[in-house]
Amino acid sequence: MSTATSYKPSADEIKRLREDTGAGMMDCRAALVTATGDYDSAKKNLLDQGKAKVSKKADRAANEGLVGSYIHVGGKIGVLVEINCETDFVARNESFRELVRDVAMHIAAMPVKYVSRDQVPEEELVTLRAEFEKAAVGKPANVIEKIVEGKLNKWYEENVLLDQPFVKNDDQTIAELVAGKVGVLGEKIEVRRFAKFALGGP
C-alpha cells in the first residue's frame, strides 16, 4: 500500500498540477506526495494554501504591478487591465506577467462587468433580487431565498471577474488563479481595474 512518504508523482502529474494551480514545481510535487497521488486533493490543498496566503496578506499595500493589454485576433476587441503587487521585483517576474496577460485575455473573451462582488452597486443587487423573487413567487419563503441566492451566485459567475471560471481552465476561477500566484510569489496580488473596448461600441 502506497504511503505519503513512498509515493512518487510523475513529471506529467506535476506539470498538470502546476498548469492548473500556478504553483511552483516543488510545491506541486509536495502536494501530490502528501495526497498520495490523489490529484483533486492535491489541487484543493494548493488552492487552499494560496487562499490562506491571500488572507494573511490582505492588509498589506499593493502599490506596484503592471498595466497589461490584450488585443483580440482581428483587432476588434481590446483590453487594458491593472493588476497590483507589493514590489517591483515581483512585477518584473515572468509568472506575474503571465497572470496579467491571462487575465486581460480572459476579459476580452468574457462579458465582465465588475472586478469583484463588492463593486456591484447596491441598487443593482436590489433590482436583481426583486427580479429573482418575482420569478419564484408562490413558493415558501425559505425556498425563495435559496432560489434567489442560487440565481445571484450564477449572475456573479457570469458578470464578476473574480467569480468567473478561467477561460483557459474552467475548473479554476479567476480568484483561484490569482490565489495560486500569491502562493507562488509570496506577495499580495489584486486585480484593481480594467477597461474593455469593442470596435463600434459606446
C-alpha positions as CSV (number, residue, x, y, z in Angstrom):
1,M,0.0,0.0,0.0
2,S,1.4,3.4,-1.0
3,T,2.1,5.9,1.7
4,A,2.7,9.7,1.7
5,T,6.5,9.1,2.0
6,S,6.8,6.4,-0.7
7,Y,4.5,7.9,-3.4
8,K,6.5,9.4,-6.3
9,P,4.4,11.6,-8.6
10,S,5.2,11.6,-12.3
11,A,6.5,14.6,-14.2
12,D,3.2,14.7,-16.1
13,E,1.2,14.9,-12.9
14,I,3.4,17.7,-11.5
15,K,3.2,19.6,-14.8
16,R,-0.6,19.2,-14.9
17,L,-1.0,20.4,-11.3
18,R,1.3,23.3,-12.0
19,E,-0.7,24.4,-15.0
20,D,-4.0,24.1,-13.1
21,T,-2.9,26.0,-10.0
22,G,0.1,28.2,-11.0
23,A,2.1,26.8,-8.0
24,G,5.8,26.1,-8.2
25,M,7.0,22.6,-9.3
26,M,8.3,21.8,-5.8
27,D,5.0,22.8,-4.2
28,C,3.1,20.7,-6.7
29,R,5.3,17.7,-6.1
30,A,4.9,18.1,-2.3
31,A,1.2,18.4,-2.6
32,L,0.9,15.2,-4.7
33,V,3.2,13.3,-2.3
34,T,1.1,14.5,0.7
35,A,-2.1,13.5,-1.1
36,T,-0.6,10.1,-2.1
37,G,-1.4,10.8,-5.7
38,D,-5.0,12.0,-5.2
39,Y,-4.9,14.7,-7.8
40,D,-8.1,16.5,-6.7
41,S,-7.0,16.6,-3.1
42,A,-3.5,17.9,-4.0
43,K,-5.1,20.6,-6.2
44,K,-7.6,21.6,-3.4
45,N,-4.8,21.8,-0.8
46,L,-2.6,24.0,-3.0
47,L,-5.5,26.4,-3.8
48,D,-6.5,26.5,-0.1
49,Q,-2.9,27.3,0.8
50,G,-3.0,30.1,-1.8
51,K,-6.2,31.5,-0.3
52,A,-4.7,31.3,3.2
53,K,-1.7,33.4,2.0
54,V,-4.1,35.8,0.4
55,S,-5.9,36.3,3.7
56,K,-2.7,36.8,5.6
57,K,-1.5,39.5,3.2
58,A,-4.9,41.3,2.9
59,D,-3.8,44.3,4.9
60,R,-0.5,44.8,3.0
61,A,-0.2,47.6,0.5
62,A,-0.1,46.6,-3.2
63,N,1.3,49.7,-4.9
64,E,3.4,48.1,-7.6
65,G,2.3,46.0,-10.5
66,L,1.5,46.2,-14.2
67,V,-1.0,47.6,-16.7
68,G,-1.3,44.8,-19.3
69,S,-3.1,44.8,-22.6
70,Y,-4.7,42.2,-24.9
71,I,-5.9,42.8,-28.5
72,H,-8.1,40.0,-29.8
73,V,-7.4,38.5,-33.2
74,G,-8.7,40.8,-35.8
75,G,-8.2,43.9,-33.7
76,K,-11.9,44.3,-32.9
77,I,-11.7,43.9,-29.1
78,G,-9.0,45.4,-26.8
79,V,-8.5,45.2,-23.0
80,L,-6.4,47.1,-20.5
81,V,-6.1,45.7,-17.0
82,E,-4.2,46.8,-13.9
83,I,-3.0,44.2,-11.5
84,N,-1.1,45.2,-8.4
85,C,1.5,43.5,-6.3
86,E,3.8,44.7,-3.4
87,T,7.2,45.1,-5.1
88,D,8.7,46.0,-8.4
89,F,10.7,42.7,-8.2
90,V,7.5,40.7,-8.4
91,A,6.1,43.0,-11.1
92,R,9.0,42.0,-13.3
93,N,8.6,38.3,-12.6
94,E,7.5,36.3,-15.7
95,S,4.9,34.4,-13.6
96,F,3.3,37.7,-12.6
97,R,3.4,39.0,-16.2
98,E,1.8,35.7,-17.3
99,L,-1.0,36.3,-14.9
100,V,-1.6,39.8,-16.2
101,R,-1.7,38.5,-19.8
102,D,-4.1,35.7,-18.9
103,V,-6.5,38.0,-17.0
104,A,-6.5,40.5,-19.9
105,M,-7.2,37.7,-22.4
106,H,-10.0,36.3,-20.2
107,I,-11.7,39.8,-20.0
108,A,-11.5,40.0,-23.8
109,A,-13.2,36.7,-24.1
110,M,-15.9,37.0,-21.4
111,P,-18.7,39.5,-20.6
112,V,-17.2,41.1,-17.5
113,K,-18.9,44.0,-15.8
114,Y,-17.1,44.2,-12.4
115,V,-13.8,43.0,-10.9
116,S,-15.3,41.8,-7.6
117,R,-18.7,41.4,-5.8
118,D,-18.1,44.5,-3.6
119,Q,-18.0,46.6,-6.8
120,V,-21.6,45.7,-7.7
121,P,-23.8,48.7,-6.8
122,E,-26.3,48.0,-4.1
123,E,-29.2,49.3,-6.2
124,E,-28.3,46.8,-8.9
125,L,-28.4,44.0,-6.4
126,V,-31.8,45.2,-5.1
127,T,-33.2,45.1,-8.6
128,L,-31.7,41.7,-9.3
129,R,-33.1,40.2,-6.1
130,A,-36.6,41.6,-6.9
131,E,-36.5,40.0,-10.3
132,F,-35.4,36.7,-8.9
133,E,-38.0,36.8,-6.2
134,K,-40.7,37.6,-8.7
135,A,-39.7,34.5,-10.8
136,A,-40.1,32.3,-7.7
137,V,-43.4,33.8,-6.5
138,G,-45.8,31.3,-4.8
139,K,-43.0,29.2,-3.2
140,P,-42.3,29.0,0.6
141,A,-40.1,31.9,1.8
142,N,-37.1,29.7,2.7
143,V,-37.3,28.1,-0.8
144,I,-37.5,31.6,-2.4
145,E,-34.4,32.7,-0.5
146,K,-32.4,29.7,-1.7
147,I,-33.6,30.3,-5.3
148,V,-32.6,33.9,-5.1
149,E,-29.1,33.1,-3.7
150,G,-28.6,30.5,-6.3
151,K,-29.6,32.8,-9.2
152,L,-27.5,35.6,-7.7
153,N,-24.4,33.4,-7.5
154,K,-25.0,32.4,-11.1
155,W,-25.2,36.1,-12.0
156,Y,-21.9,36.7,-10.2
157,E,-20.3,33.9,-12.2
158,E,-21.4,35.5,-15.4
159,N,-20.6,39.1,-14.6
160,V,-18.0,39.4,-11.9
161,L,-14.4,38.7,-12.9
162,L,-13.1,37.0,-9.8
163,D,-16.1,34.7,-9.7
164,Q,-15.8,33.6,-13.4
165,P,-14.3,30.3,-14.4
166,F,-11.0,31.0,-16.1
167,V,-11.4,30.7,-19.8
168,K,-8.3,28.6,-20.2
169,N,-9.2,26.2,-17.4
170,D,-12.9,26.3,-16.3
171,D,-12.1,24.1,-13.2
172,Q,-10.5,27.2,-11.7
173,T,-12.0,30.7,-11.1
174,I,-10.0,33.9,-11.7
175,A,-9.9,34.4,-7.9
176,E,-8.3,30.9,-7.6
177,L,-5.9,31.7,-10.4
178,V,-4.8,34.9,-8.5
179,A,-4.6,33.0,-5.2
180,G,-2.3,30.4,-6.9
181,K,0.1,33.2,-7.9
182,V,0.1,34.6,-4.4
183,G,1.1,31.1,-3.2
184,V,4.0,31.1,-5.7
185,L,5.2,34.7,-5.5
186,G,4.6,35.3,-1.8
187,E,3.0,38.8,-2.2
188,K,-0.4,40.3,-2.1
189,I,-1.8,40.4,-5.6
190,E,-5.1,42.1,-6.6
191,V,-6.9,42.9,-9.8
192,R,-7.6,46.6,-9.5
193,R,-9.5,47.7,-12.6
194,F,-9.9,47.1,-16.3
195,A,-11.2,48.7,-19.5
196,K,-12.6,46.8,-22.4
197,F,-13.1,48.3,-25.9
198,A,-15.1,46.8,-28.7
199,L,-15.0,48.2,-32.3
200,G,-18.0,50.3,-32.9
201,G,-19.0,50.2,-29.2
202,P,-20.1,53.1,-27.0
